[in-house]
Amino acid sequence: MAYSNEEVLAGLAELINDETGIAADVVAADKSFTDDLDIDSISMMTIVVNAEEKFDVKIPDEEVKNLKTVGDAVDFIVKAQA
């Protein structure tokens, strides 16, 4: 089943909350993982692994560095489902 952008955003917000304690309603598509949400590389890798499991996609390590904002990650996951 393919997830919509809204479903992926909500799911990522939940994963970010689980990993960092950041309130899910603070997580928005325009937020930078590092600058706005202050997520370090170790937490980011955990979020990526959990997102891969949750959305049944593969996010290659070389792609992770291109995911600067929550929206970048949402777009990547939505496209990767196809």
LUMLUM-608579 format. One record per atom (N, C-alpha, C, O, CB): residue number from 1; atom name; y, x, z. Coordinates in Angstrom, 2 decimals. Each point is the difference from the previous one (the first is absolute). Glycine has a CB too. Layout:
seq, atom, y, x, z
NUM, CA, Y, X, Z
...
END
This chain:
seq, atom, y, x, z
1, N, -1.20, 0.83, 0.00
1, CA, 1.20, -0.83, 0.00
1, C, 1.25, 0.87, 0.00
1, O, 0.12, 0.93, 0.80
1, CB, -1.37, -2.74, 0.42
2, N, 2.16, 1.52, -2.10
2, CA, 1.24, 0.77, -0.08
2, C, 1.03, -0.57, 0.98
2, O, 0.18, -1.21, 0.12
2, CB, -0.64, 1.78, -2.55
3, N, 1.11, 0.33, 3.11
3, CA, 1.04, -0.39, 0.95
3, C, 1.35, -0.03, -0.69
3, O, 0.26, 0.79, -0.91
3, CB, -1.58, 0.21, 2.81
4, N, 2.20, -1.91, -1.47
4, CA, 1.36, -0.06, -0.52
4, C, 0.86, 1.06, 0.70
4, O, -0.41, 0.57, 1.01
4, CB, 0.16, -3.05, -1.52
5, N, 1.43, 2.72, -0.03
5, CA, 0.93, 0.95, 0.63
5, C, 0.27, -0.39, 1.46
5, O, 0.03, 0.86, 0.88
5, CB, 1.03, -0.41, -3.13
6, N, -0.86, -1.75, 2.47
6, CA, 0.31, -0.47, 1.36
6, C, -1.18, 0.25, 0.95
6, O, 0.19, 0.40, 1.14
6, CB, 1.35, -2.15, -2.11
7, N, -2.75, 1.50, 0.47
7, CA, -1.19, 0.23, 0.83
7, C, -0.19, 1.47, 0.32
7, O, -0.37, 0.37, 1.11
7, CB, -0.68, -2.39, -2.13
8, N, 1.30, 2.87, 0.02
8, CA, -0.13, 1.45, 0.22
8, C, 1.05, 0.47, 0.99
8, O, -0.30, 0.78, 0.90
8, CB, -0.62, -0.48, -3.23
9, N, 2.16, -0.77, 2.18
9, CA, 1.07, 0.37, 0.92
9, C, -0.35, -0.43, 1.43
9, O, 0.16, 0.78, 0.94
9, CB, 1.53, -1.00, -2.80
10, N, -2.16, -1.00, 2.01
10, CA, -0.37, -0.49, 1.34
10, C, -1.16, 0.81, 0.57
10, O, 0.00, 0.33, 1.19
10, CB, 0.79, -2.63, -1.82
11, N, -1.77, 2.62, -0.21
11, CA, -1.13, 0.79, 0.45
11, C, 0.40, 1.41, 0.40
11, O, -0.48, 0.52, 1.01
11, CB, -0.97, -1.87, -2.49
12, N, 2.33, 1.97, 0.68
12, CA, 0.48, 1.34, 0.33
12, C, 0.80, -0.03, 1.30
12, O, -0.12, 0.90, 0.83
12, CB, 0.19, -0.31, -3.27
13, N, 0.75, -1.62, 2.61
13, CA, 0.80, -0.12, 1.23
13, C, -0.92, -0.05, 1.21
13, O, 0.28, 0.59, 1.04
13, CB, 1.55, -1.80, -2.30
14, N, -2.95, 0.48, 1.11
14, CA, -0.98, -0.10, 1.08
14, C, -0.65, 1.36, 0.28
14, O, -0.17, 0.38, 1.16
14, CB, -0.25, -2.79, -1.80
15, N, 0.06, 3.13, -0.42
15, CA, -0.61, 1.33, 0.17
15, C, 0.98, 0.98, 0.64
15, O, -0.38, 0.78, 0.87
15, CB, -1.08, -1.22, -2.87
16, N, 2.72, 0.38, 1.56
16, CA, 1.03, 0.89, 0.56
16, C, 0.20, -0.33, 1.48
16, O, 0.14, 0.91, 0.83
16, CB, 1.01, -0.73, -3.09
17, N, -1.13, -1.47, 2.58
17, CA, 0.14, -0.41, 1.40
17, C, -1.17, 0.52, 0.84
17, O, 0.20, 0.51, 1.10
17, CB, 1.06, -2.56, -1.84
18, N, -2.47, 1.91, 0.22
18, CA, -1.19, 0.46, 0.72
18, C, 0.06, 1.51, 0.26
18, O, -0.38, 0.46, 1.08
18, CB, -0.96, -2.31, -2.12
19, N, 1.82, 2.61, 0.06
19, CA, 0.01, 1.46, 0.10
19, C, 1.16, 0.53, 0.83
19, O, -0.15, 0.96, 0.74
19, CB, -0.97, -0.87, -2.95
20, N, 2.30, -0.73, 2.07
20, CA, 1.22, 0.59, 0.58
20, C, 0.66, -0.85, 1.07
20, O, 0.83, 0.50, 0.77
20, CB, -0.50, 0.61, -2.93
21, N, -0.69, -2.39, 2.23
21, CA, 0.66, -0.89, 0.94
21, C, 1.31, -0.56, -0.52
21, O, 0.68, -0.76, 0.69
21, CB, -1.74, 2.05, 1.10
22, N, 1.43, -0.93, -3.03
22, CA, 1.21, -0.55, -0.61
22, C, -0.24, -1.48, -0.29
22, O, -1.01, -0.36, -0.61
22, CB, 1.64, 2.63, -0.41
23, N, 0.31, -3.11, 1.44
23, CA, -0.15, -1.44, -0.20
23, C, -0.15, -0.32, -1.49
23, O, 0.74, 0.52, -0.83
23, CB, 0.62, -0.95, 2.91
24, N, -2.34, -0.43, -2.39
24, CA, -0.30, -0.33, -1.40
24, C, 1.22, -0.59, -0.71
24, O, 0.17, 0.19, -1.20
24, CB, -2.56, -0.57, 1.84
25, N, 3.24, -0.36, 0.10
25, CA, 1.16, -0.63, -0.66
25, C, 1.10, 1.01, -0.35
25, O, 0.96, -0.35, -0.70
25, CB, -1.49, -1.75, 1.95
26, N, 0.41, 3.33, -0.78
26, CA, 0.96, 1.06, -0.35
26, C, -0.41, 0.66, -1.32
26, O, 0.83, 0.58, -0.70
26, CB, -0.34, -0.17, 3.15
27, N, -1.77, -0.49, -2.78
27, CA, -0.53, 0.65, -1.20
27, C, 0.38, -0.83, -1.22
27, O, -0.46, -1.13, -0.17
27, CB, -1.47, 2.13, 1.48
28, N, 2.79, -0.41, -2.16
28, CA, 0.45, -0.68, -1.22
28, C, -0.18, 0.94, -1.19
28, O, -0.12, 1.21, 0.17
28, CB, 1.80, -2.60, 1.15
29, N, -1.70, 0.81, -2.51
29, CA, -0.27, 0.77, -1.21
29, C, 0.98, 1.15, -0.20
29, O, -0.36, 1.04, -0.55
29, CB, -0.59, -3.10, -0.46
30, N, 2.20, 1.89, 1.45
30, CA, 1.01, 1.03, -0.24
30, C, 0.02, 1.09, 1.08
30, O, 0.82, 0.91, -0.07
30, CB, 0.53, -2.63, -1.09
31, N, -2.24, 1.64, 2.14
31, CA, -0.02, 0.98, 1.08
31, C, -0.74, 1.26, -0.42
31, O, -1.08, -0.07, -0.58
31, CB, 1.18, -1.79, 2.27
32, N, 0.49, 3.02, -1.39
32, CA, -0.65, 1.28, -0.23
32, C, -0.97, 0.26, 1.15
32, O, 0.33, -0.21, 1.17
32, CB, 1.69, 1.11, -2.44
33, N, -3.22, -0.44, 0.92
33, CA, -0.99, 0.30, 1.05
33, C, 0.53, 1.05, 0.97
33, O, -0.16, -0.14, 1.22
33, CB, -1.69, -0.42, -2.82
34, N, 2.48, 1.62, 1.07
34, CA, 0.44, 1.10, 0.87
34, C, 1.39, -0.25, 0.58
34, O, 0.21, 0.16, 1.20
34, CB, -1.61, 1.39, -2.55
35, N, 2.36, -1.94, 0.50
35, CA, 1.39, -0.10, 0.47
35, C, 0.26, -1.23, 0.86
35, O, 0.67, 0.09, 1.03
35, CB, 0.01, 1.11, -3.08
36, N, -1.21, -2.35, 1.64
36, CA, 0.28, -1.24, 0.72
36, C, -1.03, -0.32, 1.09
36, O, 0.35, -0.47, 1.08
36, CB, 0.75, -0.36, -3.14
37, N, -2.37, 1.09, 1.75
37, CA, -1.07, -0.38, 0.92
37, C, -0.50, 1.18, 0.83
37, O, -0.78, -0.18, 0.93
37, CB, 0.12, -1.61, -2.53
38, N, 1.11, 3.00, 1.27
38, CA, -0.34, 1.21, 0.76
38, C, -1.51, 0.19, 0.13
38, O, -0.52, 0.31, 1.07
38, CB, 2.67, -0.57, 0.19
39, N, -2.85, 0.07, -2.39
39, CA, -1.46, 0.15, -0.02
39, C, -0.32, 1.43, -0.43
39, O, 0.45, 0.46, -1.05
39, CB, -0.80, -2.93, 0.51
40, N, -0.43, 3.19, 1.37
40, CA, -0.35, 1.38, -0.33
40, C, -1.20, 0.03, -0.95
40, O, -0.63, -1.02, -0.27
40, CB, 1.54, 1.80, 2.50
41, N, -1.23, 0.42, -2.72
41, CA, -1.03, 0.13, -1.02
41, C, -1.38, -0.40, 0.51
41, O, -0.81, -0.55, -0.76
41, CB, 2.15, 2.37, -0.27
42, N, -1.62, -1.56, 2.29
42, CA, -1.31, -0.36, 0.55
42, C, -0.14, -1.53, 0.07
42, O, -1.03, -0.54, -0.40
42, CB, 0.98, 2.69, 1.74
43, N, 1.08, -2.82, -0.83
43, CA, -0.03, -1.47, 0.04
43, C, -0.06, -0.57, -1.41
43, O, -0.68, -0.99, -0.26
43, CB, 1.98, 1.00, 2.41
44, N, -0.58, 0.63, -3.08
44, CA, 0.01, -0.48, -1.38
44, C, -1.40, 0.06, -0.59
44, O, -0.42, -0.93, -0.69
44, CB, 2.80, 1.71, 0.43
45, N, -3.11, 0.30, 0.52
45, CA, -1.35, 0.11, -0.55
45, C, -0.92, -1.08, 0.60
45, O, -0.84, -0.56, -0.70
45, CB, 1.18, 3.05, 0.38
46, N, -0.17, -2.76, 1.60
46, CA, -0.80, -1.06, 0.64
46, C, 0.32, -1.35, -0.65
46, O, -0.90, -0.79, -0.28
46, CB, 0.86, 2.09, 2.45
47, N, 1.33, -1.56, -2.39
47, CA, 0.42, -1.26, -0.64
47, C, -0.60, -0.09, -1.40
47, O, -0.47, -1.07, -0.41
47, CB, 2.62, 1.06, 1.76
48, N, -2.12, 1.12, -2.10
48, CA, -0.55, 0.02, -1.36
48, C, -1.50, -0.31, 0.02
48, O, -0.46, -0.83, -0.78
48, CB, 2.21, 2.52, 0.10
49, N, -2.50, -1.04, 1.55
49, CA, -1.45, -0.23, 0.09
49, C, -0.27, -1.46, 0.36
49, O, -0.87, -0.64, -0.59
49, CB, 0.50, 3.04, 1.29
50, N, 1.11, -2.93, 0.27
50, CA, -0.19, -1.40, 0.40
50, C, 0.40, -0.95, -1.13
50, O, -0.65, -1.03, -0.19
50, CB, 1.07, 1.67, 2.58
51, N, 0.63, -0.31, -3.14
51, CA, 0.42, -0.84, -1.13
51, C, -1.07, 0.01, -1.09
51, O, -0.27, -1.02, -0.63
51, CB, 2.70, 1.49, 1.15
52, N, -3.03, 0.70, -0.75
52, CA, -1.07, 0.08, -1.01
52, C, -1.14, -0.95, 0.37
52, O, -0.54, -0.70, -0.86
52, CB, 1.16, 3.10, 0.37
53, N, -0.98, -2.41, 1.77
53, CA, -1.08, -0.87, 0.45
53, C, 0.41, -1.48, -0.08
53, O, -0.76, -0.84, -0.49
53, CB, -0.05, 2.67, 2.01
54, N, 2.00, -2.12, -1.03
54, CA, 0.46, -1.39, 0.06
54, C, 0.13, -0.63, -1.38
54, O, -0.41, -1.14, -0.21
54, CB, 1.63, 1.70, 2.31
55, N, -0.65, 0.21, -3.06
55, CA, 0.28, -0.56, -1.32
55, C, -1.00, 0.43, -1.06
55, O, 0.14, -0.35, -1.18
55, CB, 2.25, 0.32, 1.80
56, N, -3.43, 0.80, -0.21
56, CA, -1.04, 0.45, -0.92
56, C, 0.58, 0.73, -1.22
56, O, -0.32, -0.32, -1.14
56, CB, -1.10, -1.59, 1.90
57, N, 2.28, 2.88, -0.48
57, CA, 0.58, 0.83, -1.05
57, C, -0.18, 1.47, 0.39
57, O, -0.33, 0.31, 1.14
57, CB, 2.03, -2.12, -1.74
58, N, -1.48, 2.70, -0.38
58, CA, -0.03, 1.44, 0.26
58, C, 1.42, 0.52, -0.19
58, O, 0.61, -0.23, -1.05
58, CB, -3.06, 0.45, 0.30
59, N, 2.96, 0.47, 1.75
59, CA, 1.32, 0.61, -0.09
59, C, -0.22, 1.51, 0.04
59, O, -0.20, 0.57, 1.08
59, CB, 1.39, -2.57, 0.04
60, N, -1.16, 2.67, -2.28
60, CA, -0.25, 1.44, -0.03
60, C, 1.03, 0.76, 0.84
60, O, 1.16, -0.38, 0.09
60, CB, -2.16, 0.14, -2.37
61, N, 0.54, 1.34, 2.91
61, CA, 0.89, 0.79, 0.85
61, C, 1.27, 0.42, -0.73
61, O, 1.08, 0.00, 0.59
61, CB, -3.08, 0.83, 0.64
62, N, 1.88, -0.48, -2.52
62, CA, 1.18, 0.43, -0.75
62, C, 0.99, -1.13, -0.24
62, O, 1.17, 0.24, -0.30
62, CB, -2.58, 1.50, -0.79
63, N, 0.95, -2.99, 1.21
63, CA, 0.90, -1.15, -0.15
63, C, 0.76, -0.31, 1.28
63, O, 1.10, -0.55, -0.05
63, CB, -2.63, -0.37, -1.66
64, N, 0.95, 1.28, 2.85
64, CA, 0.60, -0.38, 1.28
64, C, 1.42, 0.55, 0.12
64, O, 0.88, -0.69, 0.52
64, CB, -3.16, 0.66, 0.53
65, N, 2.51, 1.25, -1.52
65, CA, 1.34, 0.60, 0.10
65, C, 1.04, -0.75, -0.84
65, O, 1.20, 0.14, 0.24
65, CB, -2.29, 2.07, 0.17
66, N, 0.64, -2.99, -1.38
66, CA, 0.92, -0.79, -0.82
66, C, 0.36, -1.34, 0.64
66, O, 0.90, -0.70, -0.47
66, CB, -1.86, 1.80, -1.54
67, N, 0.25, -1.46, 3.07
67, CA, 0.24, -1.28, 0.67
67, C, 1.07, 0.21, 1.07
67, O, -0.32, 0.19, 1.18
67, CB, -2.07, -0.98, -1.63
68, N, 3.64, 0.75, 0.04
68, CA, 1.12, 0.27, 0.91
68, C, 0.37, -1.22, 0.83
68, O, 0.35, 0.11, 1.17
68, CB, 0.49, 1.58, -2.79
69, N, -0.91, -2.86, 0.99
69, CA, 0.39, -1.23, 0.69
69, C, -1.20, -0.93, 0.12
69, O, -1.02, 0.17, -0.67
69, CB, 3.39, 0.06, -0.19
70, N, -2.23, -1.21, 1.72
70, CA, -1.03, -1.02, 0.15
70, C, -0.21, -0.70, -1.35
70, O, -1.14, -0.30, -0.37
70, CB, 1.74, -0.04, 2.82
71, N, 0.48, 0.09, -3.16
71, CA, -0.09, -0.64, -1.32
71, C, -0.80, 0.82, -0.99
71, O, -0.74, -0.55, -0.81
71, CB, 2.92, -0.52, 1.24
72, N, -2.02, 2.41, -0.39
72, CA, -0.80, 0.87, -0.87
72, C, -1.49, -0.21, 0.26
72, O, -0.80, -0.10, -0.93
72, CB, 2.67, 1.80, 0.89
73, N, -2.22, -1.77, 1.32
73, CA, -1.40, -0.19, 0.38
73, C, -0.51, -1.36, -0.44
73, O, -1.11, -0.12, -0.51
73, CB, 1.44, 1.65, 2.46
74, N, 0.50, -2.57, -1.76
74, CA, -0.38, -1.35, -0.43
74, C, -0.26, -0.01, -1.50
74, O, -1.02, -0.50, -0.45
74, CB, 2.39, -0.52, 2.30
75, N, -0.44, 1.59, -2.62
75, CA, -0.15, 0.03, -1.47
75, C, -1.26, 0.73, -0.41
75, O, -0.74, -0.45, -0.88
75, CB, 3.22, 0.38, 0.63
76, N, -2.72, 1.22, 0.88
76, CA, -1.19, 0.80, -0.33
76, C, -1.28, -0.80, 0.27
76, O, -0.90, -0.04, -0.84
76, CB, 2.17, 2.16, 1.39
77, N, -1.34, -2.74, 0.62
77, CA, -1.21, -0.74, 0.39
77, C, -0.22, -1.18, -0.93
77, O, -1.13, -0.26, -0.42
77, CB, 1.45, 0.95, 2.81
78, N, 0.75, -1.43, -2.72
78, CA, -0.13, -1.16, -0.89
78, C, -0.53, 0.46, -1.37
78, O, -0.88, -0.64, -0.56
78, CB, 2.78, -0.55, 1.77
79, N, -1.35, 2.29, -1.74
79, CA, -0.46, 0.52, -1.31
79, C, -1.42, 0.53, 0.08
79, O, -0.78, -0.16, -0.94
79, CB, 3.14, 0.74, 0.36
80, N, -2.72, 0.06, 1.70
80, CA, -1.31, 0.63, 0.16
80, C, -1.13, -1.04, 0.08
80, O, -1.16, 0.34, -0.21
80, CB, 2.27, 1.58, 1.37
81, N, -0.77, -3.15, -0.85
81, CA, -1.03, -1.05, 0.11
81, C, -0.55, -0.40, -1.36
81, O, -1.12, -0.51, -0.10
81, CB, 2.24, -0.31, 2.16
82, N, -0.33, 1.04, -3.10
82, CA, -0.37, -0.48, -1.34
82, C, -1.25, 0.68, -0.53
82, O, -0.44, -0.29, -1.11
82, CB, 2.84, -0.17, 0.66
END
